[in-house]
């Protein structure tokens, strides 16, 4: 296996992002449209948080009583992106090695890490990216 390969080699660079003023309805639409599970929240090109599809599911199921659509509407109207996002997520730089990122993700309970260079969001790496990379090695 190659040593010191930078995360920039496998990270996603074409990012779908949210802003703090967008709705949870919009977040859900983006998750489903792009078949993704993590969306960085930005102000301009500055990362301020990250929302996972699990975050949406967690708040939707928390108040499950009647029909699923009614509950989702009520819950999505009660919360905002800033209320459910992970604020100030752990980040890495584009030159961080794939091994270092794998070690971080293996030790944590989250499944993606934003890649930030000079204060600007430049990518996102997920556990899926790491698994695909590992499979290419065999």
C-alpha positions as CSV (number, residue, x, y, z in Angstrom):
1,X,0.0,0.0,0.0
2,X,1.3,3.5,-0.8
3,X,2.5,5.6,2.1
4,X,1.6,9.3,2.8
5,X,-1.1,9.6,0.1
6,X,-2.9,12.9,0.8
7,X,-6.7,12.8,1.4
8,X,-7.1,15.2,-1.5
9,X,-6.6,12.1,-3.8
10,X,-9.9,10.5,-2.6
11,X,-12.0,13.3,-1.1
12,X,-15.1,14.6,-2.8
13,X,-14.5,18.0,-4.3
14,X,-17.8,18.7,-6.0
15,X,-19.8,19.5,-2.8
16,X,-23.4,19.9,-2.1
17,X,-23.7,22.5,0.7
18,X,-26.4,24.1,2.8
19,X,-26.6,27.6,4.3
20,X,-27.9,28.2,7.8
21,X,-31.1,29.9,6.5
22,X,-32.2,26.9,4.4
23,X,-34.9,24.6,5.6
24,X,-34.8,21.0,6.7
25,X,-37.1,20.3,3.8
26,X,-34.4,21.5,1.5
27,X,-31.8,19.4,3.3
28,X,-33.8,16.3,2.9
29,X,-34.4,17.0,-0.8
30,X,-30.6,17.4,-1.3
31,X,-29.8,14.2,0.6
32,X,-32.3,12.2,-1.6
33,X,-31.5,13.9,-4.9
34,X,-27.7,13.5,-4.6
35,X,-27.8,10.1,-2.7
36,X,-25.5,11.5,0.0
37,X,-25.5,11.3,3.8
38,X,-23.5,14.4,4.9
39,X,-23.9,18.0,3.9
40,X,-21.5,20.8,5.0
41,X,-23.1,24.0,6.2
42,X,-21.4,27.1,5.0
43,X,-21.5,30.9,5.1
44,X,-19.8,31.9,1.9
45,X,-16.9,29.4,1.6
46,X,-16.4,29.1,5.4
47,X,-17.5,25.9,7.1
48,X,-19.7,26.4,10.1
49,X,-21.2,23.0,10.6
50,X,-22.3,19.7,9.0
51,X,-25.7,18.0,8.8
52,X,-26.0,14.2,8.4
53,X,-29.0,12.3,7.1
54,X,-28.9,10.6,10.5
55,X,-29.5,14.0,12.2
56,X,-32.7,14.4,10.2
57,X,-33.9,10.8,11.0
58,X,-33.1,11.3,14.7
59,X,-35.4,14.3,15.1
60,X,-38.1,12.9,12.8
61,X,-38.4,9.7,14.8
62,X,-38.1,11.4,18.1
63,X,-41.7,12.6,17.9
64,X,-43.3,9.7,15.9
65,X,-46.9,9.3,16.9
66,X,-49.2,9.7,13.9
67,X,-48.5,9.4,10.2
68,X,-44.9,9.8,9.2
69,X,-45.5,12.7,6.8
70,X,-47.4,14.7,9.5
71,X,-44.7,14.2,12.0
72,X,-41.9,15.1,9.5
73,X,-43.7,18.3,8.6
74,X,-44.2,19.3,12.2
75,X,-40.6,18.5,13.2
76,X,-39.1,20.1,10.2
77,X,-41.1,23.3,10.9
78,X,-39.9,23.3,14.6
79,X,-36.1,23.0,13.9
80,X,-33.6,24.9,11.8
81,X,-30.3,23.8,10.2
82,X,-28.2,25.6,12.9
83,X,-30.2,23.7,15.6
84,X,-29.4,20.2,14.3
85,X,-26.0,20.6,12.6
86,X,-22.8,19.6,14.3
87,X,-21.2,22.9,15.0
88,X,-17.4,23.3,14.5
89,X,-16.8,19.8,13.2
90,X,-13.4,18.3,13.3
91,X,-11.6,19.1,10.0
92,X,-8.4,18.0,8.2
93,X,-6.4,19.7,5.5
94,X,-6.0,18.4,1.9
95,X,-2.4,17.2,2.7
96,X,-3.5,15.1,5.7
97,X,-2.7,11.5,4.8
98,X,-5.4,8.9,4.1
99,X,-4.0,6.8,7.0
100,X,-4.4,9.7,9.4
101,X,-8.0,10.3,8.3
102,X,-8.8,6.6,8.6
103,X,-7.4,6.6,12.1
104,X,-9.6,9.6,13.1
105,X,-12.7,8.0,11.6
106,X,-12.0,4.6,13.2
107,X,-11.8,6.3,16.6
108,X,-14.9,8.5,16.3
109,X,-18.6,8.0,16.0
110,X,-19.0,10.2,12.9
111,X,-18.6,9.1,9.2
112,X,-17.3,12.2,7.4
113,X,-14.7,14.9,7.8
114,X,-14.7,18.2,6.0
115,X,-11.4,19.2,4.3
116,X,-10.5,22.8,4.9
117,X,-7.5,24.7,3.6
118,X,-6.7,28.3,4.6
119,X,-10.2,28.6,6.2
120,X,-12.0,27.5,3.0
121,X,-14.0,24.3,2.6
122,X,-12.3,22.4,-0.3
123,X,-13.7,18.8,0.1
124,X,-15.3,16.2,2.2
125,X,-14.1,12.6,2.9
126,X,-16.3,9.8,4.1
127,X,-15.9,6.3,5.3
128,X,-17.2,5.2,2.0
129,X,-14.4,7.1,0.2
130,X,-11.9,5.2,2.5
131,X,-13.4,1.8,1.8
132,X,-13.4,2.4,-2.0
133,X,-9.7,3.4,-1.7
134,X,-8.9,0.3,0.3
135,X,-10.7,-1.9,-2.3
136,X,-8.6,-0.4,-5.1
137,X,-5.5,-1.5,-3.3
138,X,-6.5,-5.2,-3.7
